[in-house]
Amino acid sequence: MCRAGVGSRMIARDGSGDTETWLVDLPATPRQQWSALAVAAALLLIFAILAPFTAVPLPQIDAFIPSLEAMVFVTDFITSVLLFALFSIYHSRALLVLAGGYLFTALIVIPHALTFPGAFSPTGLLGAGLQSTAWLWIFWHAGFPAAMLAYAWLRSPKRKKFAMHTSGLPAIGWSVVIVVTVVCGLTWLAIAGDEFLPRLFLDRARPTMTGHYIAISMIGICAVATAALWPHRHYVLDQWLMVVGLAWILEMAFTALFINPRFSLGFYAGRSLSLVTSTVVLAVLLAETTRLYARLARSNMMLQRERNNKLMNLEAVAASISHEMRQPLTAISANARAARRFLGHVPPNLEEVRAAQDRVISDSHRASQILDNIRALFGRGDQAREPVDVNEIALGVLSTLGGELKDHNITTRTELTNSLPLVMGHRGQLQEVLLNLVRNAIEAMDAIKDGSRLLLVRTERHGHDEIAVEVEDSGPGIDPKDSGRIFEAFITTKSQGMGLGLAMCRMIIERHGGQLSALSSERKSGALFQFILPIKSAAGSTAAPR
């Protein structure tokens, strides 16, 4: 049995040493082993059922041999092409020999079908004699076991390491030339030497004992080839080749163990097994190719997803910087213009100039802090934590945005609970959360043309070990259809928004062990955002449990 997880590995490497290659050195899974055993058992069961009745005569079907051997040609030829393709990748001599063996069986069936009496003419084509078809069948059923034996011999660890390091195309070309030459030579021998070769048939239907003994010897060759694959039975290709060897043995057993005339039950059963021998490895190759393709497709999808995630992260970082830096840069520009305007007064209003310059300096410090916060947010290192007073942060944010609140005619009200415990966190990031929430409230209330504009910031205890911070506005509120998506990245309800503010806020709060949510406001309109933070000591341990 293969070890767990080994069967899932498909590693394509150079054909050298002890490297693992797809299918050639792929250990069979338990399911594949049981499948091979089931097919082998089914073949033995069919043989046991039909063996007593092999001599039963059946009607002669002239189209049987051409149809059957056409299918054998197609399946064996496709199998040889796939094996040659694998050889071109891995340069395994064993694969080259096995591919040549399948090409040999694909080609040898052509003269066998053409010379078979009654298939295309009463005596066969190509000038065949009485023995020609039988000898072509002998060459056919001796050639492939010989290829299997050579494959098993080349599979041994001592010879396996000697991979072919030359280009695969010349080797494939020479193999094809050799196989075609051998098939042509054996065809010529079977036809031209009809009078000189041992007699295998007394007439068109009755075999001789000579053919019986030759078939028995070929069973021995095939049994040796199948036994030679036993040390490699835990590999996918080799275990199915052993099944092919068993089918080959059973096919010849219908001829060797029972002297049956043509068109008997044993004749039809034996020839039908030829189709089994030609399709088993092809089915395995196609199944493994499909499985490999599926794994490569999944791997490609995972790589593509990882690439997209990296691009999204880069886009998120860039968008976050743009989103967060816009406000302080706008404030710096506005205060610089105000300072210039105050300098143009006669006499210059130096007091207002100093105030504007102080605001420029403050905004530039805030821009620098934003960059530090973003680097800390997207960085992988441990973030520096310190005791933070959320009331102090709330008042600082309202002071920073005081000018904007005044310009938008927004009345600010605070309900800050005194003596709130400190929380352990990143001061700058928590400040960015409140800045985003208040700024969103300002933009939301711009849509209110009539009525008062009210912003409420509230802090309170939430249970025994948490505090809650709420930002509530009197704007149009949140559309119910957007309530489940507003915290997703790149989802925005603003015409000029990027959809990152609330997503970043949730990320920051969750990294602090808290939760950010949108709640129903007690007013008829407006939005209410609340984030909850755990109360922690300076050492970072949670306060008394509930």
LODRENNU-898813 format. One record per residue (C-alpha): residue number from 1; x, y, z. Coordinates in nm, 3 decimals, decimal comma. Example, Ala and Ser with C-alpha at 12.3 -4.5 7.8 and 13.67 -1.06 7.14 Angstrom:
// residues 2
ATOM seq       u       v       w
ATOM   1   1,230  -0,450   0,780
ATOM   2   1,367  -0,106   0,714
//
This chain:
// residues 546
ATOM seq       u       v       w
ATOM   1   0,000   0,000   0,000
ATOM   2   0,121   0,351  -0,069
ATOM   3   0,167   0,597   0,207
ATOM   4  -0,101   0,858   0,269
ATOM   5  -0,064   1,156   0,044
ATOM   6   0,190   0,994  -0,187
ATOM   7  -0,070   0,910  -0,447
ATOM   8  -0,163   1,273  -0,484
ATOM   9   0,182   1,382  -0,594
ATOM  10   0,249   1,428  -0,961
ATOM  11   0,604   1,552  -1,005
ATOM  12   0,756   1,602  -1,347
ATOM  13   1,134   1,603  -1,337
ATOM  14   1,424   1,505  -1,551
ATOM  15   1,448   1,136  -1,617
ATOM  16   1,734   1,071  -1,382
ATOM  17   1,806   0,898  -1,059
ATOM  18   1,523   0,841  -0,820
ATOM  19   1,293   1,116  -0,939
ATOM  20   0,920   1,061  -0,946
ATOM  21   0,735   1,104  -1,273
ATOM  22   0,369   1,118  -1,356
ATOM  23   0,211   0,774  -1,395
ATOM  24   0,545   0,594  -1,442
ATOM  25   0,641   0,622  -1,076
ATOM  26   0,302   0,727  -0,940
ATOM  27   0,201   0,495  -0,653
ATOM  28  -0,147   0,353  -0,688
ATOM  29  -0,408   0,457  -0,435
ATOM  30  -0,599   0,186  -0,247
ATOM  31  -0,899   0,259  -0,466
ATOM  32  -0,695   0,202  -0,781
ATOM  33  -0,554  -0,120  -0,640
ATOM  34  -0,900  -0,251  -0,560
ATOM  35  -1,020  -0,151  -0,908
ATOM  36  -0,738  -0,350  -1,070
ATOM  37  -0,816  -0,651  -0,849
ATOM  38  -1,184  -0,626  -0,939
ATOM  39  -1,111  -0,624  -1,313
ATOM  40  -0,873  -0,919  -1,276
ATOM  41  -1,132  -1,112  -1,075
ATOM  42  -1,398  -1,038  -1,337
ATOM  43  -1,172  -1,170  -1,614
ATOM  44  -1,104  -1,490  -1,420
ATOM  45  -1,474  -1,533  -1,348
ATOM  46  -1,563  -1,494  -1,716
ATOM  47  -1,295  -1,747  -1,810
ATOM  48  -1,420  -1,995  -1,551
ATOM  49  -1,779  -1,961  -1,673
ATOM  50  -1,698  -1,996  -2,045
ATOM  51  -1,419  -2,255  -2,025
ATOM  52  -1,649  -2,562  -2,022
ATOM  53  -1,831  -2,441  -2,332
ATOM  54  -1,545  -2,324  -2,553
ATOM  55  -1,609  -2,590  -2,818
ATOM  56  -1,972  -2,491  -2,870
ATOM  57  -2,005  -2,388  -3,238
ATOM  58  -2,153  -2,047  -3,313
ATOM  59  -2,260  -1,885  -3,641
ATOM  60  -1,981  -1,746  -3,855
ATOM  61  -1,982  -1,365  -3,848
ATOM  62  -1,755  -1,244  -4,126
ATOM  63  -1,760  -0,883  -3,999
ATOM  64  -1,649  -0,982  -3,648
ATOM  65  -1,273  -0,987  -3,711
ATOM  66  -1,256  -0,664  -3,918
ATOM  67  -1,471  -0,476  -3,666
ATOM  68  -1,289  -0,607  -3,361
ATOM  69  -0,942  -0,553  -3,499
ATOM  70  -1,031  -0,204  -3,623
ATOM  71  -1,113  -0,115  -3,263
ATOM  72  -0,791  -0,282  -3,145
ATOM  73  -0,591  -0,082  -3,401
ATOM  74  -0,745   0,250  -3,292
ATOM  75  -0,704   0,192  -2,916
ATOM  76  -0,352   0,050  -2,940
ATOM  77  -0,241   0,328  -3,176
ATOM  78  -0,376   0,600  -2,943
ATOM  79  -0,211   0,430  -2,647
ATOM  80   0,123   0,422  -2,829
ATOM  81   0,092   0,792  -2,916
ATOM  82   0,026   0,882  -2,553
ATOM  83   0,319   0,670  -2,435
ATOM  84   0,549   0,824  -2,695
ATOM  85   0,435   1,167  -2,572
ATOM  86   0,522   1,070  -2,215
ATOM  87   0,860   0,944  -2,332
ATOM  88   0,930   1,279  -2,502
ATOM  89   0,886   1,442  -2,160
ATOM  90   1,059   1,193  -1,928
ATOM  91   1,302   1,014  -2,165
ATOM  92   1,239   0,677  -2,002
ATOM  93   1,368   0,380  -2,204
ATOM  94   1,099   0,161  -2,048
ATOM  95   0,827   0,393  -2,180
ATOM  96   0,986   0,392  -2,525
ATOM  97   0,982   0,012  -2,538
ATOM  98   0,624  -0,008  -2,412
ATOM  99   0,510   0,251  -2,666
ATOM 100   0,679   0,049  -2,937
ATOM 101   0,500  -0,264  -2,816
ATOM 102   0,159  -0,096  -2,845
ATOM 103   0,248   0,041  -3,188
ATOM 104   0,350  -0,311  -3,292
ATOM 105   0,012  -0,457  -3,189
ATOM 106  -0,170  -0,170  -3,363
ATOM 107   0,011  -0,235  -3,690
ATOM 108   0,021  -0,615  -3,687
ATOM 109  -0,358  -0,639  -3,667
ATOM 110  -0,384  -0,474  -4,010
ATOM 111  -0,231  -0,765  -4,209
ATOM 112  -0,396  -1,011  -3,972
ATOM 113  -0,742  -0,870  -4,053
ATOM 114  -0,664  -0,843  -4,426
ATOM 115  -0,544  -1,203  -4,451
ATOM 116  -0,817  -1,355  -4,233
ATOM 117  -1,024  -1,597  -4,443
ATOM 118  -1,374  -1,467  -4,500
ATOM 119  -1,310  -1,118  -4,365
ATOM 120  -1,253  -0,939  -4,696
ATOM 121  -1,230  -1,236  -4,931
ATOM 122  -1,288  -1,611  -4,900
ATOM 123  -0,913  -1,685  -4,875
ATOM 124  -0,785  -1,351  -4,748
ATOM 125  -0,603  -1,065  -4,918
ATOM 126  -0,232  -0,998  -4,982
ATOM 127  -0,190  -1,344  -5,136
ATOM 128  -0,214  -1,510  -4,797
ATOM 129  -0,199  -1,886  -4,761
ATOM 130  -0,378  -2,116  -4,520
ATOM 131  -0,124  -2,060  -4,240
ATOM 132  -0,056  -1,687  -4,290
ATOM 133  -0,329  -1,555  -4,060
ATOM 134  -0,242  -1,800  -3,782
ATOM 135   0,127  -1,706  -3,790
ATOM 136   0,044  -1,337  -3,787
ATOM 137  -0,167  -1,407  -3,478
ATOM 138   0,135  -1,587  -3,322
ATOM 139   0,366  -1,293  -3,401
ATOM 140   0,106  -1,053  -3,262
ATOM 141   0,068  -1,241  -2,935
ATOM 142   0,440  -1,298  -2,893
ATOM 143   0,548  -0,942  -2,973
ATOM 144   0,360  -0,758  -2,703
ATOM 145   0,461  -0,992  -2,414
ATOM 146   0,820  -0,947  -2,531
ATOM 147   0,773  -0,568  -2,509
ATOM 148   0,624  -0,608  -2,160
ATOM 149   0,921  -0,821  -2,054
ATOM 150   1,166  -0,559  -2,187
ATOM 151   0,968  -0,285  -2,009
ATOM 152   0,986  -0,475  -1,678
ATOM 153   1,360  -0,532  -1,728
ATOM 154   1,422  -0,162  -1,793
ATOM 155   1,209  -0,071  -1,489
ATOM 156   1,462  -0,222  -1,249
ATOM 157   1,635   0,039  -1,029
ATOM 158   1,978  -0,039  -1,176
ATOM 159   1,869   0,039  -1,531
ATOM 160   1,605   0,297  -1,455
ATOM 161   1,864   0,560  -1,370
ATOM 162   2,013   0,545  -1,718
ATOM 163   1,765   0,779  -1,883
ATOM 164   1,806   0,895  -2,242
ATOM 165   1,939   1,249  -2,237
ATOM 166   1,912   1,305  -2,612
ATOM 167   1,614   1,460  -2,785
ATOM 168   1,305   1,241  -2,775
ATOM 169   1,203   1,292  -3,139
ATOM 170   1,493   1,098  -3,298
ATOM 171   1,439   0,809  -3,057
ATOM 172   1,067   0,805  -3,132
ATOM 173   1,138   0,824  -3,504
ATOM 174   1,380   0,532  -3,495
ATOM 175   1,138   0,330  -3,282
ATOM 176   0,859   0,384  -3,533
ATOM 177   1,088   0,287  -3,821
ATOM 178   1,200  -0,030  -3,642
ATOM 179   0,844  -0,131  -3,552
ATOM 180   0,717  -0,072  -3,906
ATOM 181   1,009  -0,267  -4,046
ATOM 182   0,951  -0,558  -3,810
ATOM 183   0,577  -0,567  -3,889
ATOM 184   0,645  -0,559  -4,264
ATOM 185   0,910  -0,829  -4,228
ATOM 186   0,686  -1,058  -4,022
ATOM 187   0,397  -1,002  -4,264
ATOM 188   0,620  -1,097  -4,556
ATOM 189   0,745  -1,402  -4,363
ATOM 190   0,392  -1,517  -4,281
ATOM 191   0,274  -1,480  -4,642
ATOM 192   0,582  -1,576  -4,843
ATOM 193   0,682  -1,855  -4,603
ATOM 194   0,338  -2,009  -4,584
ATOM 195   0,461  -2,336  -4,736
ATOM 196   0,773  -2,353  -4,521
ATOM 197   0,644  -2,257  -4,176
ATOM 198   0,501  -2,526  -3,944
ATOM 199   0,136  -2,597  -4,017
ATOM 200  -0,104  -2,448  -3,763
ATOM 201  -0,438  -2,520  -3,938
ATOM 202  -0,561  -2,830  -4,119
ATOM 203  -0,818  -2,620  -4,302
ATOM 204  -0,987  -2,281  -4,261
ATOM 205  -1,143  -2,381  -3,927
ATOM 206  -0,954  -2,668  -3,759
ATOM 207  -0,619  -2,598  -3,578
ATOM 208  -0,335  -2,848  -3,540
ATOM 209  -0,156  -2,960  -3,225
ATOM 210   0,149  -2,756  -3,331
ATOM 211  -0,043  -2,435  -3,285
ATOM 212  -0,162  -2,570  -2,951
ATOM 213   0,196  -2,617  -2,828
ATOM 214   0,313  -2,281  -2,962
ATOM 215   0,026  -2,105  -2,783
ATOM 216   0,123  -2,281  -2,458
ATOM 217   0,481  -2,153  -2,495
ATOM 218   0,351  -1,800  -2,551
ATOM 219   0,143  -1,828  -2,235
ATOM 220   0,469  -1,902  -2,054
ATOM 221   0,635  -1,593  -2,205
ATOM 222   0,341  -1,374  -2,105
ATOM 223   0,335  -1,522  -1,755
ATOM 224   0,706  -1,446  -1,712
ATOM 225   0,650  -1,086  -1,833
ATOM 226   0,358  -1,043  -1,594
ATOM 227   0,557  -1,188  -1,304
ATOM 228   0,846  -0,953  -1,386
ATOM 229   0,613  -0,661  -1,317
ATOM 230   0,524  -0,791  -0,969
ATOM 231   0,798  -0,591  -0,786
ATOM 232   0,642  -0,274  -0,933
ATOM 233   0,280  -0,369  -0,863
ATOM 234   0,227  -0,067  -0,636
ATOM 235   0,259   0,173  -0,930
ATOM 236  -0,045   0,269  -1,137
ATOM 237   0,086   0,179  -1,482
ATOM 238   0,251  -0,143  -1,377
ATOM 239  -0,049  -0,282  -1,190
ATOM 240  -0,272  -0,227  -1,493
ATOM 241  -0,011  -0,381  -1,722
ATOM 242  -0,033  -0,688  -1,501
ATOM 243  -0,409  -0,690  -1,564
ATOM 244  -0,333  -0,667  -1,937
ATOM 245  -0,093  -0,960  -1,899
ATOM 246  -0,364  -1,165  -1,729
ATOM 247  -0,612  -1,088  -2,009
ATOM 248  -0,345  -1,182  -2,263
ATOM 249  -0,289  -1,516  -2,086
ATOM 250  -0,661  -1,591  -2,072
ATOM 251  -0,702  -1,506  -2,439
ATOM 252  -0,431  -1,750  -2,539
ATOM 253  -0,565  -2,006  -2,292
ATOM 254  -0,887  -2,029  -2,491
ATOM 255  -0,667  -2,140  -2,783
ATOM 256  -0,389  -2,332  -2,607
ATOM 257  -0,580  -2,526  -2,341
ATOM 258  -0,878  -2,602  -2,562
ATOM 259  -0,830  -2,700  -2,927
ATOM 260  -1,127  -2,505  -3,054
ATOM 261  -1,218  -2,443  -3,418
ATOM 262  -1,272  -2,096  -3,552
ATOM 263  -1,612  -1,936  -3,482
ATOM 264  -1,666  -2,143  -3,171
ATOM 265  -1,752  -1,987  -2,834
ATOM 266  -1,386  -2,011  -2,730
ATOM 267  -1,279  -1,837  -3,053
ATOM 268  -1,516  -1,543  -3,003
ATOM 269  -1,433  -1,518  -2,630
ATOM 270  -1,058  -1,520  -2,689
ATOM 271  -1,074  -1,259  -2,964
ATOM 272  -1,296  -1,040  -2,749
ATOM 273  -1,028  -1,037  -2,481
ATOM 274  -0,800  -0,871  -2,738
ATOM 275  -1,016  -0,561  -2,701
ATOM 276  -0,972  -0,573  -2,324
ATOM 277  -0,593  -0,590  -2,355
ATOM 278  -0,590  -0,289  -2,589
ATOM 279  -0,823  -0,062  -2,389
ATOM 280  -0,711  -0,108  -2,026
ATOM 281  -0,394   0,101  -2,041
ATOM 282  -0,559   0,356  -2,269
ATOM 283  -0,837   0,406  -2,015
ATOM 284  -0,578   0,447  -1,737
ATOM 285  -0,379   0,698  -1,941
ATOM 286  -0,688   0,902  -2,019
ATOM 287  -0,809   0,889  -1,658
ATOM 288  -0,472   0,998  -1,521
ATOM 289  -0,442   1,269  -1,786
ATOM 290  -0,785   1,401  -1,692
ATOM 291  -0,695   1,393  -1,324
ATOM 292  -0,367   1,571  -1,393
ATOM 293  -0,548   1,835  -1,595
ATOM 294  -0,798   1,886  -1,313
ATOM 295  -0,517   1,929  -1,061
ATOM 296  -0,329   2,167  -1,287
ATOM 297  -0,649   2,365  -1,342
ATOM 298  -0,708   2,387  -0,967
ATOM 299  -0,346   2,487  -0,908
ATOM 300  -0,372   2,751  -1,178
ATOM 301  -0,691   2,885  -1,024
ATOM 302  -0,526   2,900  -0,683
ATOM 303  -0,223   3,081  -0,828
ATOM 304  -0,452   3,320  -1,014
ATOM 305  -0,654   3,381  -0,698
ATOM 306  -0,336   3,444  -0,500
ATOM 307  -0,215   3,683  -0,768
ATOM 308  -0,547   3,866  -0,767
ATOM 309  -0,537   3,884  -0,387
ATOM 310  -0,191   4,038  -0,401
ATOM 311  -0,310   4,288  -0,660
ATOM 312  -0,614   4,362  -0,447
ATOM 313  -0,390   4,416  -0,146
ATOM 314  -0,173   4,656  -0,347
ATOM 315  -0,484   4,831  -0,473
ATOM 316  -0,621   4,846  -0,120
ATOM 317  -0,297   4,997   0,013
ATOM 318  -0,286   5,255  -0,266
ATOM 319  -0,654   5,337  -0,226
ATOM 320  -0,618   5,357   0,150
ATOM 321  -0,333   5,603   0,122
ATOM 322  -0,533   5,811  -0,127
ATOM 323  -0,845   5,789   0,088
ATOM 324  -0,679   5,884   0,415
ATOM 325  -0,436   6,146   0,280
ATOM 326  -0,698   6,346   0,093
ATOM 327  -0,833   6,520   0,403
ATOM 328  -0,507   6,646   0,560
ATOM 329  -0,370   6,747   0,219
ATOM 330  -0,690   6,939   0,145
ATOM 331  -0,668   7,104   0,487
ATOM 332  -0,301   7,195   0,432
ATOM 333  -0,386   7,351   0,097
ATOM 334  -0,682   7,545   0,242
ATOM 335  -0,482   7,675   0,540
ATOM 336  -0,191   7,775   0,314
ATOM 337  -0,430   7,976   0,097
ATOM 338  -0,583   8,132   0,408
ATOM 339  -0,237   8,231   0,536
ATOM 340  -0,158   8,394   0,203
ATOM 341  -0,490   8,578   0,212
ATOM 342  -0,423   8,707   0,566
ATOM 343  -0,077   8,822   0,460
ATOM 344  -0,240   9,025   0,181
ATOM 345  -0,442   9,229   0,428
ATOM 346  -0,332   9,583   0,506
ATOM 347  -0,191   9,561   0,763
ATOM 348  -0,124   9,180   0,750
ATOM 349  -0,326   8,979   1,002
ATOM 350  -0,029   8,803   1,157
ATOM 351  -0,233   8,637   1,428
ATOM 352  -0,450   8,457   1,171
ATOM 353  -0,138   8,372   0,969
ATOM 354   0,020   8,206   1,272
ATOM 355  -0,303   8,015   1,340
ATOM 356  -0,317   7,898   0,977
ATOM 357   0,049   7,793   0,989
ATOM 358  -0,015   7,602   1,311
ATOM 359  -0,298   7,420   1,137
ATOM 360  -0,069   7,341   0,841
ATOM 361   0,188   7,197   1,080
ATOM 362  -0,081   6,998   1,262
ATOM 363  -0,222   6,861   0,937
ATOM 364   0,124   6,768   0,810
ATOM 365   0,185   6,575   1,132
ATOM 366  -0,152   6,406   1,084
ATOM 367  -0,056   6,308   0,728
ATOM 368   0,266   6,156   0,857
ATOM 369   0,074   5,971   1,125
ATOM 370  -0,170   5,839   0,864
ATOM 371   0,119   5,686   0,667
ATOM 372   0,250   5,522   0,985
ATOM 373  -0,099   5,391   1,065
ATOM 374  -0,142   5,240   0,718
ATOM 375   0,201   5,078   0,733
ATOM 376   0,114   4,930   1,070
ATOM 377  -0,229   4,819   0,945
ATOM 378  -0,099   4,630   0,641
ATOM 379   0,229   4,522   0,797
ATOM 380   0,287   4,173   0,932
ATOM 381   0,482   4,264   1,241
ATOM 382   0,337   4,301   1,588
ATOM 383   0,173   4,639   1,628
ATOM 384   0,282   4,861   1,912
ATOM 385   0,002   4,886   2,168
ATOM 386  -0,039   5,139   2,445
ATOM 387  -0,309   5,234   2,697
ATOM 388  -0,561   5,453   2,514
ATOM 389  -0,836   5,681   2,650
ATOM 390  -1,120   5,666   2,397
ATOM 391  -1,278   5,983   2,544
ATOM 392  -0,957   6,171   2,473
ATOM 393  -0,949   6,034   2,116
ATOM 394  -1,313   6,130   2,058
ATOM 395  -1,253   6,489   2,176
ATOM 396  -0,936   6,512   1,967
ATOM 397  -1,118   6,397   1,652
ATOM 398  -1,400   6,647   1,704
ATOM 399  -1,143   6,920   1,759
ATOM 400  -0,955   6,823   1,442
ATOM 401  -1,273   6,826   1,235
ATOM 402  -1,419   7,127   1,412
ATOM 403  -1,373   7,350   1,110
ATOM 404  -1,548   7,104   0,878
ATOM 405  -1,834   7,057   1,122
ATOM 406  -1,878   7,434   1,144
ATOM 407  -1,861   7,480   0,765
ATOM 408  -2,137   7,219   0,719
ATOM 409  -2,358   7,375   0,991
ATOM 410  -2,347   7,062   1,202
ATOM 411  -2,423   7,077   1,572
ATOM 412  -2,202   6,847   1,775
ATOM 413  -2,307   6,683   2,098
ATOM 414  -2,104   6,446   2,313
ATOM 415  -2,215   6,196   2,577
ATOM 416  -1,887   6,070   2,714
ATOM 417  -1,894   5,845   3,018
ATOM 418  -1,648   5,962   3,280
ATOM 419  -1,378   5,738   3,422
ATOM 420  -1,389   5,486   3,137
ATOM 421  -1,116   5,223   3,164
ATOM 422  -0,828   5,246   2,921
ATOM 423  -0,801   5,005   2,632
ATOM 424  -0,478   4,860   2,490
ATOM 425  -0,449   4,958   2,128
ATOM 426  -0,287   5,157   1,850
ATOM 427  -0,377   5,518   1,918
ATOM 428  -0,340   5,639   1,561
ATOM 429  -0,551   5,358   1,413
ATOM 430  -0,834   5,405   1,663
ATOM 431  -0,823   5,775   1,587
ATOM 432  -0,854   5,695   1,213
ATOM 433  -1,165   5,486   1,286
ATOM 434  -1,337   5,778   1,458
ATOM 435  -1,219   6,021   1,190
ATOM 436  -1,371   5,800   0,919
ATOM 437  -1,701   5,758   1,103
ATOM 438  -1,737   6,130   1,176
ATOM 439  -1,634   6,225   0,824
ATOM 440  -1,889   5,980   0,681
ATOM 441  -2,153   6,139   0,903
ATOM 442  -2,060   6,486   0,773
ATOM 443  -2,088   6,370   0,411
ATOM 444  -2,418   6,192   0,483
ATOM 445  -2,575   6,501   0,639
ATOM 446  -2,484   6,711   0,334
ATOM 447  -2,788   6,552   0,170
ATOM 448  -3,016   6,714   0,432
ATOM 449  -3,134   7,046   0,293
ATOM 450  -3,398   7,119   0,554
ATOM 451  -3,391   7,048   0,923
ATOM 452  -3,113   7,039   1,179
ATOM 453  -2,789   6,859   1,134
ATOM 454  -2,683   6,685   1,454
ATOM 455  -2,381   6,468   1,525
ATOM 456  -2,374   6,269   1,848
ATOM 457  -2,063   6,094   1,980
ATOM 458  -2,124   5,867   2,278
ATOM 459  -1,898   5,643   2,490
ATOM 460  -2,017   5,400   2,756
ATOM 461  -1,947   5,075   2,934
ATOM 462  -2,065   4,766   2,751
ATOM 463  -2,094   4,486   2,999
ATOM 464  -1,811   4,428   3,247
ATOM 465  -1,510   4,397   3,017
ATOM 466  -1,591   4,610   2,712
ATOM 467  -1,656   4,970   2,617
ATOM 468  -1,872   5,099   2,332
ATOM 469  -1,821   5,406   2,113
ATOM 470  -2,113   5,530   1,902
ATOM 471  -2,130   5,787   1,623
ATOM 472  -2,484   5,889   1,528
ATOM 473  -2,596   6,142   1,268
ATOM 474  -2,925   6,291   1,147
ATOM 475  -2,863   6,213   0,781
ATOM 476  -3,077   6,003   0,545
ATOM 477  -2,966   5,678   0,708
ATOM 478  -2,857   5,350   0,548
ATOM 479  -3,056   5,186   0,272
ATOM 480  -3,166   4,842   0,401
ATOM 481  -3,043   4,676   0,080
ATOM 482  -2,691   4,811   0,148
ATOM 483  -2,681   4,728   0,520
ATOM 484  -2,518   4,390   0,465
ATOM 485  -2,253   4,517   0,223
ATOM 486  -2,131   4,849   0,357
ATOM 487  -1,834   4,693   0,538
ATOM 488  -1,709   4,507   0,228
ATOM 489  -1,399   4,640   0,053
ATOM 490  -1,459   4,845  -0,263
ATOM 491  -1,833   4,863  -0,194
ATOM 492  -1,954   5,222  -0,164
ATOM 493  -2,279   5,417  -0,177
ATOM 494  -2,102   5,745  -0,256
ATOM 495  -2,061   5,872  -0,611
ATOM 496  -1,695   5,958  -0,546
ATOM 497  -1,623   5,697  -0,280
ATOM 498  -1,371   5,414  -0,299
ATOM 499  -1,544   5,179  -0,060
ATOM 500  -1,246   5,140   0,171
ATOM 501  -1,324   5,360   0,474
ATOM 502  -1,565   5,127   0,656
ATOM 503  -1,375   4,818   0,544
ATOM 504  -1,055   4,955   0,698
ATOM 505  -1,242   5,059   1,011
ATOM 506  -1,375   4,707   1,059
ATOM 507  -1,028   4,561   0,997
ATOM 508  -0,875   4,789   1,260
ATOM 509  -1,144   4,718   1,520
ATOM 510  -1,126   4,342   1,461
ATOM 511  -0,747   4,351   1,498
ATOM 512  -0,809   4,511   1,836
ATOM 513  -1,035   4,223   1,931
ATOM 514  -1,351   4,430   1,891
ATOM 515  -1,651   4,456   1,663
ATOM 516  -1,784   4,732   1,438
ATOM 517  -2,149   4,731   1,335
ATOM 518  -2,426   4,953   1,202
ATOM 519  -2,728   4,975   1,435
ATOM 520  -3,077   5,116   1,405
ATOM 521  -3,099   5,477   1,514
ATOM 522  -3,366   5,584   1,762
ATOM 523  -3,441   5,881   1,536
ATOM 524  -3,668   5,852   1,234
ATOM 525  -3,365   5,907   1,012
ATOM 526  -2,992   5,890   1,047
ATOM 527  -2,723   5,628   1,083
ATOM 528  -2,571   5,484   1,399
ATOM 529  -2,232   5,315   1,397
ATOM 530  -2,097   5,143   1,707
ATOM 531  -1,766   4,975   1,775
ATOM 532  -1,696   4,772   2,086
ATOM 533  -1,346   4,728   2,229
ATOM 534  -1,234   4,491   2,503
ATOM 535  -1,097   4,648   2,821
ATOM 536  -0,742   4,532   2,877
ATOM 537  -0,478   4,602   3,133
ATOM 538  -0,147   4,751   3,043
ATOM 539  -0,004   4,400   3,022
ATOM 540  -0,267   4,306   2,767
ATOM 541  -0,473   4,066   2,976
ATOM 542  -0,852   4,088   2,969
ATOM 543  -1,021   4,248   3,267
ATOM 544  -1,247   4,061   3,501
ATOM 545  -1,475   3,828   3,309
ATOM 546  -1,850   3,868   3,306
//
